[in-house]
């Protein structure tokens, strides 16, 4: 599990850097361990989409073009 958590952390850092110019990483003590906070100066998620974005298989960007973050299926 630690390897998956590290991979998720690196992916979030990478996404933050992709959409913003700066990424901030901080941590705070929690009752059951440590909370890691990642913030960036990118455009963010529109308020109307913030609930929906956590549903499985949701894409906020409708584009399928690889140049805008989409993928090509074979």
Secondary structure, 3 states (H helix, E strand, C coil): CHHHHHHHHHHHHHHHHHHCCCEEEEEEEECCEEEEEEEECCCCCCHHHCCHHHCCCCCCCCCCCHHHCCCCCC
